[in-house]
Amino acid sequence: MIGETSSKNPRISHVSISNGDICSDFGSSSDFANYTVHVPPTPDNNPGPLHIALQDIDTGSSYKDEDLDQTELRISEEEDALLYKISQPLTRVVKISPIIMVLYRILIFVRIVALCFFLVWRVRNPNEKAIWLWGLSVVCEIWFAFSWLIDQIPRLYPVNHATDTEALKARFESPNRNNPTGKSDLPGIDVFVSTADAEKEPPLVTANTILSILAVDYPIEKLSCYLSDDGGSLLTFEAMAEAASFAKIWVPFCRKHKIEPRNPESYFGLKKDPYKGKVRHDFVRERRYVKRGYEEFKVRVNALSHSIRRRSDAFNSKEEIKALEKWKNWKVKVEEDQVKEPRPAIVAPKATWMSDGTHWPGTWTVPCQNHSRGDHASIIQVLLYPPEDEPVNGRGGEGDALDFEGVDIRLPMFVYVSREKRPGYEHNKKAGAMNALVRASAIMSNGPFILNLDCDHYVYNSIAFRDGICFMMDQDGDRVCYVQFPQRFEGIDPSDRYANRNTVFFDINLRALDGIQGPMYVGTGCLFRRTALYGFDPPLVPVETEPSGCCSCCFPQQRKRTPATVASEAAYYVDVDVEVEEEDQFDVDLIRKHFGSSSMLVSSVKVAEFQGKPLAMGHSSARGRPPGSLTCGREPLDPAAVSEAVNVISCWYEDKTEWGISVGWVYGSVTEDVVTGFRMHEKGWRSFYCVTEPDAFRGSAPINLTDRLHQVLRWATGSVEIFFSRNNAILAGRKLKFLQRISYLNVGIYPFTSIFILTYCFLPPLSLFSGQFVVDSLNKWFLSYLLTISLSLCGLAVLEVKWSGISLEEWWRNEQFWLIGGTSAHLVAVLQGILKVIAGIEISFTLTSKSSGDDEDDEFADLYLFKWTSLMIPPLTIIILNIVAILFAFCRTVFSDNPQWSNLVGGTFFAVWVLVHMYPFAKGLMGRRGRTPTIVYVWSGLIAICFSLLYVTIKNSELNGGSFQLT
């Protein structure tokens, strides 16, 4: 309530670092430098008497608060509309058609019943003539039924969520009693962008991603961007410096003309009319100027590699001359004076030089000690400093190329970060780099929310950040750990041959999980609550809102938390004059053990928790923050904070802490994203799925068959690691809901289906070669069950297409690649995972290349690029055997005295089913017309030999009286 703000939740007007007398909730000022919270005078803490004076609109007379009953408040229509908008929820559920959902659930039930009857019939009716064939098929079919069930059951409650950004603006950025100036009261967001290899992840792609982030529609002073360069490359660093320079014209240009998308490469490459809907007279001129500037920017970035090499060669030549002169002076001095001095080196190291004439502290082009990918110092460079608190309008005039008059030209803070790496330390790949950014950003900006993006995923919708914040700032938003956005991809062939878009996963699976406990974390495009990453539990749910009854198995009640969850308590901020209790002191010691020795990092935890709370409104006011508490500006970035940030990204900082175990991104898995999200759901947090129009983010995906298989291999290997670890959903606590548990269980189990898929794909050739089938005969019960199961699957596909919005072709492509991946990458992932568990053999993967193909004239040149890999052997063998088996069985049946047409039809049907699923793989092997790879000719020769032997066998059977037997 306004005017009844608790003293335990003061309004923060100033946060600073002080070394003087500090009153801290974490300990004494003699031990640590802490943040000080200055509480402005409010009706709660003002010692003077409080009088509320209201002025009459007509007469100008004033009334005291005791005469309030006699005052008539006149509210204009605009104010009434504003109050109504403020009271509206920020998110809402968009219901799917009840008819579709009822039919969908009925079909699921029908298919489950049909599968049960089918499996019972199969077990009770063995084929005595080929018991081995029957046994293999039954085992595979039972597993397929189980696999389908755990994949389908979590899809029972799909939902769609929509956001109201206008209500968000009215609540947080409109003038009101608590915020008369209408200054933004939104929380801060720290954006993390990760890159690791400047060759496979071109700096120009990363620079475009950074430019799209700096230009988003979000309060400038509340936004910070951090780039993690895990390769420590000078090429990436200088490209980011160029991007920061170009942003000074690109970002104001986007704000002035409302440009979408705000990635310059994508914007200038649009095929639609760029002038449609633009009414400003200077748009054409300014667009041409900015486009010319971007072309020059691209030339500079693409030439950086050559510039760095020339610069380094020039400096190294001078150093070699100096070293040679030094050696000559030493030699003369030794010969004349006979003085024993250490011999200087003749050859100077091949260093990589920065433009200011100093050595680059990161990785050198010619690696050496202290300057290689796994051995270099920490680097933090602020490329764009925190902006001023008030808007800064640009200048305009006839002589200026760009007229930014009335346009805010401030830029968000942009920081380049490369963590320290030393031999003998485990750096934990991307998860370790993300945790280093979490610590550095906590000291430098401490945004209560963190958005992570891959370097090739740029912001396509400039208001996407506001959409994500709607979930965090809505009622009970403090129980939301993250908001996952779907991944959308560009540069994929129109037919999506290898299911690169993953629409079934992103638009069906994750949308369905949104109706349970929330979607999984899928690695990029995710907005996190910082305190959830810190490993704290969510706030307690009021007793009256806890679910109970028959659904308690799927929606379990929350248990009380231990005192270690201090950062999640409702009454989190205490009065600055209140002494720290013993229980809080215990929590502080535990937090220090979890987070490390940095006092500034530890002190930032409470600030981030408070700033991430929704406003105190309605029933959640006890857990909210006072309105207007984030309207004050933040402190300037001082050298002490930067120095401490460098300290917390050192390679030794995580020793004897909980980083990577219960704090931050979780270590020990190739798929650290899924494990990190699982840990949050296991604690009882809720996540949401935010689908925007247009797409929030867009990125690139490998369209080449080999790269696609290796990508799937990496995901599947991570799933096997999850299955054999303590992150298996079977071992999760009670706070994980039942259907959510089933979904996570499926993540760890699905690679093992490859064993049964591979076996089942070999059954048709075995059946056709042996002349037997999986059943004794094609009777009516077998055909009836098979028809029911197939039709129900088709019906489910149609209904899923209806409620998810994907196309039927996308659904079918997913089915095809499910079989291709199951017979190749998933099988190898199972073997690698078992080897890691049994023998401790570590698995290493290479980055997927984000660069385009060599043929610049063809957008899909990579699609036809053939790169042989051993993963192709099993599916290629399956294709050849099925084709040969069909021809063999057909010929044998035709020349047989007693043809078994039912066995031929049954075996041929399943063989064709396999081949139809394998069609994209076979098409990928052929490559572009006229560029068929040699390996295809080799396998074609082997098939020709098989056909020749088959022909000889048939001819021999004719000579023996027409009976066809395999000799």
N, C-alpha and C positions, 0 to 999 in steps of 0.2 A: 504494500500500500504506500502511496505517496505520503511523505511526512512521517512514516512509521518505520523507516529503515533501521534495521538492527545494527547495533554498534559492532557486531561481529563481522559485518560486511561493509566496511567503509568504502567510500568512493576514492579510487586512486587518481590523484591529480598530478603526481610527480613520482617518478622512479629514478633513483640515482645510485651511483656507487660512491660509498663514503668510507673513509678510513678513520673517522673520528668516533665519537660515542654513538653506537648503533644499538638500537633495540631490535633484536632478531628473534624469530621463532625457532631458529636452528641452533643457536648457541651464543656464547659470549662474543663481544666485539674484539676481544684480544686474540681470538683464534682465527677469525675469518673476516673478510670484507663482504658485507651483505648489502642487499637492496633495502632501502628505507622507504616506507610508505608514509607519505604525508597526508593526513586526513583533513580535508577542508571543513570549515564550520557547517554543520547541518543541524536540523532541529533536534537530532539525537545528542550531539556533543557540544552544542553551543550553550555556555553557562548562563547567558543572558536570557531575560524573558522573551518569549516568542509572541509576536502580534502579527496576524495576517490581515492586511488591509486590502479591501476590494474597492475599486473606483467605479462609481456608477457611470454608464456610458453617456447618459443624456445630461445630467446636471454637473458631473465632475465631482460630486461629494463623495467622501470616503466613509467606509464602515469598518468597524473593528470586528474581530472574529466572533465576539459575543452577539453581534447583530446579524449573523450570517443568515438566519432564517428570514430576514426581511429583504435579502438581496435577490434580485432576479438576474440570472445569467443568461445573456443572449448569445447564442452560438450560431455563427453563420453556417450556410450550407457547406462551404469549403471545409470548415472546422469539423462539422458533423461527418462529412465524408472521410476526413482524415482519421477521426476517432474510430469510425467504423472499419477503415482499412487496417488500422493498427491492431484492432481486436481480432482480425481474421487470422486463421492458421496459415503458416508459411508453406505447408505441404498438405496434400490431400491424396486420397486413394481413388484412382480412376478404375471403376469396376469393369471387369470383363463380362461380356454377355452371359447371364445366368444359364440360358439355354445351351450355349456352347460348353460351359463348364459341367453342366449336368450330363450332357452326352459324353463329354470327355471322361468323366469319372465312371460312367456306366460302361464305356468301352474298356477302360482299364480293368474293371471288375470282370467283365465278360472274358477278356483275354487271360486273366489270371485263372479263372475257372477252366477255360479251354486248355490251358497249359497243364493244369493239374490232371484233367481227364486224359490228355494226350500222353503225358509221362507215365501215368498209371497203366494205360493200355500198352505202351511200349515195353514196360517192364514185364507185364504179364504175357506178352506175345513175342517171345524170342524167335529169331530165325535160326533154327537148328542146323540149317545147311551152311551157314556162315556165322557161327556164334561170335567169332572174333570181330567181324564187321558190325554185328549188332551191338556188342558190348561197347566198342569204341563210340559208336554213334549215340548210344543212350547216355553214356557219361558226358559227352559233349553237350547234348541237348539239356541235360539237367543243369549243367553249369550255365549255359546260355539263358535258361529260364531264371536262374538265380541272379545272374548279372543284369538281365533286363529289369528284374523286379527292383533291385536296389537303385537302379538308374531312374526308373519310372516313378516310384513311390514319392520321392521328394517333389515331384511336379504336380502334386494334387492341388496346391493352393497358390497358383500364380497370381500376382497383383501388378498393377501399374501405379507408379507414384508420379504426381505432378507437383511442381513448385510454383509459388507466387512471388516473383521478384518485386512486383509493385508493392505488395504488403511488406516485404523486407525493407524496401526503401522508405516506406511510410513509418515503419516502426523504428528504424535506426538512423535515418538521414533526413527526417523532416522536423521542422521546429515544433517544440512542445514545451510543456512546463519544466521538464527536467533538462531539456536541451534547447534553450531559446534561439540559439544561432543556427540550429539545424546541422551542426557539424557531425560528421560520420561517427557513429558509435559502434561500428562493426569491429569485430576482432581482427587481429593481424593474421596473415597467411605467409608462411615461408615455403617457397617452391624449390624443390630439389630436382636437378637435372643431372643424370649420370652418363659418363662416357669413359671408355677405357683404352681405346685404340684409335689413333688419328687416321690410320690407313683404312681400317674396315668401317669406321664411323667418320665420314668426312667432316671436317670442321665447318664447311659451309652449311651442311644439314643441321648441325648443332647450333650454329649462329642463327639460322632462321627460326629454330625452336625458341631460342632466347629472345629474339625480337618479338615473337608472338606473345610471349609471357609478359614482357615489359609493357606491351600495349593493351593489356586486358582492361576491361571496364570494372575496376575495383579501386577503392580509395588508395591513392598513390603512396601516402605515408604509411599505409597498413600492409604494404606488399614488399617482400624481399625475395630475391632470386639467388640461388647458390648453384654453381656448377662444380660437380665433383669430377676431376680429371684423374682417374686412377692410373693413367699411364704417365702422368707428369710430363706431358709433351709441351715444348715451347711453341710448336705449331698451333696447338689448341689454344694456348694462352694468348698468343698474338691475334688469332682469329677472333677471340672473345673481346679483345681490346678494340679491334676494328668494328665489331658488332656494337659495342657500347658507344662508339663514336657515331656510327650511322643511326643509332637509335634516337639521336637528338633531332633528326629531321623526320624519321619514320614514325615515331610514336605520336608527336603532335599532329602530323598529317592524318593519321588514323583517327585521332580524337575529333579533329575538325570536320572530317568528311564521313565519319562513321563507316570506316572501311571494314569489310568482312570478306574473307578471313584476313587476319592480321599477320600472316606469314608472307613476307614479300615475294618469295619464290612462287607460292601457290596463288597469291593475288594477281601478280603480273602474268601468270600462266593460265588464268581463267579464259575459257573459250566463249563465255557469254559477253554481252555488251557491257563494258565497264562504266559507261556513262548513263546507263539506265537508272532513273530515280535520283540522279544528282542534279540539284537545282542551283547550286552556287556557281556564279559566273567564272570564278577563278579555278574551278576544279580541274579543267582540262590542262591549263598551263602548269598548275602545281603537280598534277599527276605525271606529266612529261618530265618535269624537273626531278621528281623523286625517283622515277624509273631510271633516268639517266644516272642518278647518284647510286642506285642499286646496282646497275651494270658495272659501274666503276668499283663499287664495293666488292662485287664478285671477282673482278679481275685481280684486285689486291689480295683477296683471301686465297684464291687459287694460285697466286704467284708467291705466297708466303714460304712455301717449302723451298723454292729456288732461292728466294731472298735470304732465308736463314742459312742455307748452305753456302752461298757466296760470302755472306758476312762472316760466317764462322771460318771459312777458308782464309779470308783476308786477315782476320785477327790471329789465327793459328800460324800463319806465315810469319807475322811479326813476332809472335812468341818464340817460334823456332829460331829466328834470327837472333833474338835476345839470348836464348839458351846457348846458341853456338858461340856468340861473343863472350858470354859468361864462362863457357868452357875454355875458350882460348885464353882469356885473362887468367883463369885458374892454372892453365898449363904453363904460361909464361912465369907466373908467380912462383910456381913450384920449382921450375928449372932455375930461376935466378936466385930466389931467396931460400930455396930448399925448405919451404914451410909445408908442413903436413896439414892439409885441409881436406874435408870431404869432397869427393869428386862430384861436381854438378852433373845433372842429367843433360845429355846432348839433345834428346828428342823431347819436345814439349807434348803434353797430352792433347789429343784431338778434341778440344772442348767445343761445346755449343754456346754461342755468345748471344746475349740479348742486345737490343738496339742501343742501350746506354753504355755498352763496352764492358759489361761485367759477365761473369760466368752464370749460365742458367743453373739454378740449384736443383732442378729436376733431372729427368732422363736426357742424356746426351744422344746425339745421332750415332756416335761411336761409343758404345757403353764402356764404362770403366767403374772402378770402385767409387762408391758414394754417388754415382750418377747413372744407374741402370734402372730398369723397370721395377726390380724388386729391392732396390737399395738407393733411396734418395731422401732428402730432407722434407719437412713439412713446408707447404707453401700456402699462404693466404694473401690474396691481393684484392683490395676493394677497388673495383673498376668504376662503379658508380656509388657515390656516398649517399647516405640517407637524405631524402629530400626535406625541404623546409616544411613546417607545419601548415602554413598558409599557402594558397594557390599563387603561382607565379605566372602571370600572363606574358605571352610573347609580344614581340613588336611587329608592326606592319608598316606598310608604306609603298609608294609607287616604285621606289628603287629596290625593294627587297624581292628576291625570287620567291620566297614563301611568306605569305601574310598570316602570321599566327596571332594577330591581335585578338584578344579575348579568349585565347586558347591556353589552357594550363600546359606549360612546357616542362614541368617537373618530371623526373624519371625515378622509378623505384630503385632501391638499393640492389646492386649486382656485385656478387663476390665470387672470385675464382678460388677454388680449394683443391689442393692435392695433398692427401694425408702422407705422413711419413711411412716409409717402408724400409725395413732392415732385414738382413739374412737372419734366420733363426726364429723369426716371429711368424705366426699364422695370421695372415691378413684377411681371410674369410671373404675374398672376392667382393661381389656387389653388396652383400649384407654388411660387411665391414666398412665399406665406403659410405653407405647410408647412415650407419651409426656414427661415423665421424662427422657427417654433416649435421646430424641431430644435436651433437654436443656443441659444435662450433656455432650453429645458429641459435642455440639456447643462450649463449653468451652475447652474441652480436645483435640479435633482433628479438628472439624469444617469442615468435608468433605462436599462439595457442593451437594453430592448425598447420598441418604440413601436407603439401601436395607434391607427390613424386611423379616424374615423367621420364621416360627414356629420351635419349637425345634425338631420336627420329620421330617423336610424337609431339606435335605442336598444337597450340590452342586454335581450334577452328571456330569456336563460338566464344566471342569476347565476354559474354556474361555468364559463362559456365561456372566461374568461381562463386558467383552469387547463388546459382542454383544449388551448388553443394553446401554453401553456408546455410541455406534455408533449412536443411535437415538438422544441422547442428544447433541452430538458434530457435527451433520450434519448441513447443511444449515437450518436456521430457527429452529434449535434445542432448542433455548432458549424459544420457545413457548410450549415445551413438558413438561407436569407436571409429568408424570410417564410413565414407560414402564412395562407393565404387562406380566409376563411369565405364560404359562399354568401350571396347577397343574397336575403332573403325580404321580401315586401311585404304590407301590409295595405290595406284599403279598395278592393280591386280587385273588379270585378263578377264574379259566380260563373262566368260563361261565359268570362271573360278574353278579351273580343272582340278586343283588339289585341295579344295575347301579351305583356302587361306583365310577367308573372312571369318570362319568359325562362328557363323551366325546361329547355329543350333545351340552352341554353348552360351554365347553372350545374350541371345534373345529368348531362349527357352529355359535352359538350366538356371542361369543366374536370376532371371525374372521370376522363376518359380521359387527359388530360395528367398527372394525378397518377401515372400509371404510367410516365411517361417521365422528365421532369426537373422536373415540377411545374406547377401551374396558373399562368396569367397573373395579374398584379395588376390588379384591376378597380375600383380607386378608393376603396373603403370596406370596412370590416370586415376589415382586414388587419393582422396582427401582425408587425412588422419587427424584425430584428436591427439595432441602431443602427450597428454597424461595417459592415454590408452597405450601408446607406444612405450611409455615409461613402466608399464607393467602393473598399474594400479587397477583395482576393481571398480566397477561402475557404482554410482550412488545407489543406496538402498531404495527399493520401491515401497511406497506406502502400503500398509497392511491391507487397506480396503481395496487396493487395485491389483493385489496378487491373484493370479489365476488359480482356480481350484476346480475340483469336480472330476468328471470323466476324462477331461483333456489334460489332466495334470501330468500324465506320462509324456505328452508331447510338449507341454508348457510347464516345466517344473517350477516350484516356488523357490524364491531366493533365500539363501542361507545368510546368517549374520557373518560379517567379515572380521578378520583379526585386526588388531590395532595397527598392523603394518600398512593398512590401506588409508593412511592419514590424508593423502592427497585427494581422496574421493569423498570425504565427509561433507555433509551439507553445510554445517557451520564451520567453514574452513578457515576463514580469516578471523583472527582474534584482534582485540584492541591492542594497540601498540604499547599500552601501559600495563597490560596484563602479563604476569610472569608465566613462563613456560612450565607446564605441569610435568610430573615425572613421566607420565605415559607418552606425552609428546616428545620428551627428550629421548625416550627409547626409540620412538619412531625416527627421530632425526639421525641417531646413530645408525639405524638400519638403512636409512636412505643414503647416508654417506658410504656405507659398505656396498650398496647397490650401484651408486653412480660414480664413485671414484673420489679423488682427493680435492677436486676443484670446488672451492667454496662458492664461487660465482655460479657454477653450474647447479649446485645444490640449492642455492638461494633462488634460482630462476624457476624452480619447480612450482612453488606456490603461486607465483605471479602468473605463470602460464595456466594453472588450473583455474584461478579466479577469472582471468580474462576470457577463458573459453566457456564460461557459463552462459546460458540463455538469460534474458532479462527476467527479473522477478515479476511475473505476471500470473494471476490466477492461482490454481492449486499448486503450481510448482514454485511459488514465490520463495518458499523456504530454501530452495536449492539454487535460486537465481542470484544474479548480481544487480545492483541498483542501476536504473536507467541513467545514461549519461556518464557512466564511470570510465569510458574509454575515449572520451572526446578530447582529452588533453594530449599534447604532443609527447613524443618520446625523446629521451636524452640523446644528445649527439654521440656518435661513436668515437670513443677515446682510444688512445694507443694501448692503455692497460687492458681493455677488453679484447682488442685484437691479439695482444700478446698472450692472453689467457686462452683465446681460441686456438692459437697455434699450439699451445701446450696440451690441450685436450684431444688433438688429433695426432699426437705422437703414438708410435707403435707400442709403447709400454703402458699407456694409460689404462688400458682395459685389464691389465693383470690384477687378479684377485678381486674382480668386480663381477657384477651380474650382467654386464653388457654381452648381448648375444645369447644369453641363457634365459633370463626372465625380463630383461630390459632391452628395448629396441628391436631391430630385425633379428630374427633367430638364426643362429649359425648351425652348420652341420648338415645342410641339405642343398641340393642343386636348386630345388624349388623353394627357396626361402620365403617367397611371397605367400604361398599357401600355408606354410607352417606358422608364419607370423599372424595371419588372419585367424587360423585355428586356435592359437593360444588366447586371442582376445575373445572369441566366441566361447571358449571353454571357461572363461572367467565370468560369463554372463552378459557381455557387451552385446549390443545390437548394431547391425550395419544396414545400409540402405543402398538400393540400386537406382541411379539417377540417369534416366534416358532423356536427352534433350533434343530439341529440334531448332536449328540444325545440330549436328553432332558436336559434342563438347571438344573432343580431341580427334586428331587423325594422325596416322603414322604409316610406316611402310612394313611390308611383310615379304618374306622370300617367296617368289613364284617359281623358282627352279625346283625340280623334283628332288635333287640331292640335298639342297639346303633345307627344303621342307622336311625331308626324312630325318635329317640331323636335328632339326628343331623339335620334332615330335619325340625323337630319342631322348633329348635332354629332359623334356617334360616327364616322359614315362619313367626315366631313371630316378628323377626326384620323387615320383609317386611310390616307387618300390622302396626307396629309402624311408619314406614316411611310414610305409606298412611295417617295416622291421624296426621302427624306433618307438620311443615313448609317445610320439605324436600320433600314434594309431588311434583312430576314433573310438575303438573298443575300450581303451584305457582312459578316456576322457571323464571328467567329473560330472556331477549331477546337473550343473548349470547349462550344459549343452543339451538343447532340445532334441527329442527323439529323431524327428525327420532330418534335422540338421546333422545329427550324428550319422545317420544312414548315408547322407550325401558325402560327408568327409570319408566315411568308410569306403564308398565307391571310388574315391580319388586314389586310395591306396591299393585297391583290388583290381581296377580295370586293366593294368598291364598284364596280369596273369591270365586274362581271357585269351591272350595271344596263343598260349599253348593249345587251347582247345580250338581256336580258329584255324591254326595251322593244321591240326589233326583233321578237322572237318573238311578243309579244302583238299586234303589228299584222299578222303573217302570216295568221292566220285571216280577218280582214276582207278583206285583199287577195286571198286565195285564193277566198273566197266571191264577191267582187265580180267577179273575173276569170273565174271558172268553172274555174280550174285548181287543182291541188293540188301539194304539195311533192314527190310522187312521181307517176310516170306512171299507175300503177294500184295498187290495194290488193291486191298479190299475197301469196302465203303467206309469203315470206321476211320481208317488211316487217312483217307482222302477227305473225309468230313472234318476231322480235327485239323488237318493241315490247311484246309480252305478257311475254316473259322479263324485260325491263328493269323493267317495271311491277310484276310479281309479286315480283321480287327486292327492289325498293324497299319494297314492303309488308311482306315478310318481315323486312327489316332494321329497319323501324319497330317491328314487334311485338317483336323481340328487344331493341331498345334500350329499349323500354318495360319489358321484363322485368328487365334488369340495372341500369337507372337508377332505377326506381321512379316515373317520371312516368306520367301517364295518356295514353291514345291521343288524347284530345281536345286535350290540351296540345301534343302533337306536331303534330297537324293545324293548330291555331291558329298555330303557329310557321311551318308551311309557307305558310299563307295570308298572314301578314304579311310573309314573305320576299318574296312577289311584290308586295305593296302597297308595301313600302319600296323594293324594287328599281326600281319604275316612278316613284318620286317622290323621296324624300329621297336615296337613293344616287346617283341621276343628277345631282342638283344638287350633291352633295358632290364628285363627280368634276370638274364644271365649276369649282367654287370652288377646288379643290385645284390644278387646272391654271392658273387665273388667278393664284393666289398664287405658283406656281413661275415662271411666265413674266413676269408683270407686277409681282409683289411686292405684290399687293393683300392687305392683312391682313383676316382674317375675325373678326368679333365675334359673340358669342352672348349671349343673355339667359338669366338663371337660370330654371330650371323652378320654377314656383310650387308651394309646399308647402301653401298654404292650401286650405281646402275651398270648395265652391261656396256660392252664396248660399242655396240651399234646404237649410236645416238638417234638415228633416224627411226628406229623401231622402238616404241615404248615398251613392248613386251619381249625384247630380245632375250632376256634371261630365261623366259619360259622355254625356249628351244635349246638352251645351253645344256649339253649333256656332260655330266661329270660322274664317272663310274665310282661306285662304292659297293662294298660287300653287302650292304643292307639290301641291295637289289636282287641278290641271288635267290632267296626263298620265293618271293613272288614271281620271279621269272621262271623258276622251276615249276611252280604251280601252273602257270599259263601253258607251258609246253606240255606237261603231263596231261592236263585236261584236254587239250586239243588232240594229242595223239590218242588218248584213251577213247574219245568220241569216235574218231575214224576207225580205230581198231575194233571197237564193239559193234559199230555199224556193219563193217565188212564181215565180221564173224557171224552176226545174226542173219545177214542176207544169204550167206553160203551155208548156213547150218540146216541140217535135216529137220531139227526140232527147234525152231527159233523161239527164244524167250523175249518176246517183244515188251512185256511189262518191265522186265529188268532193264532193258535198253532204254525205255522211255524214262523210267525213274532215275537211272544213273545219268542219262543225258540231261535231264531237267536240272539236276543239281550241279552238273558240270557247267552248263550254260549260265546258271545263277552265279557261279564263281567267276566265270569269264566276263560277264556283264559288269560285275563289281570291279574287275581288274582292268577295264577298258582305259581309264585315265592313265594308269601305269604303263600300259602297252603303248599308248599314244605318246607318252613322254619319252619312251625309249627310242622312238623313231625320229625325234627331233624335227627340225625344219626340213621341208622338201629339198632334196639335193644335198643334205648335210647329215645323212644317216651315219652314226658312229660305227667304227670297225667292229666293236663288240657285238653289235646286232647281227652283222654278217656272220660272225663266228657261231653264234647261237642258231642262226638260220641254217647254217651248214649242218649242225648237229641234228636239227629237226629233219632236214632233207635225208640224212643218213638213216634216221629212224623210219621215215616213210619208205625208203628203198628196201630196208629189211622187211618191213611190213608187206610190201608188194611181192617180194620173193616168197614169203610165207604163204600168201594167198595163192600164188601160182602153184606151189608145191601141193597145196590142199586140193586144187583142181585135178592134178595128176593122180591123186589118191582116191578119186571117185567122188569128189565134191564135198566130202566132209572136211570141215575147217577145224584144225587143231593146232594149238601152239606147240611148235617143235623146238 
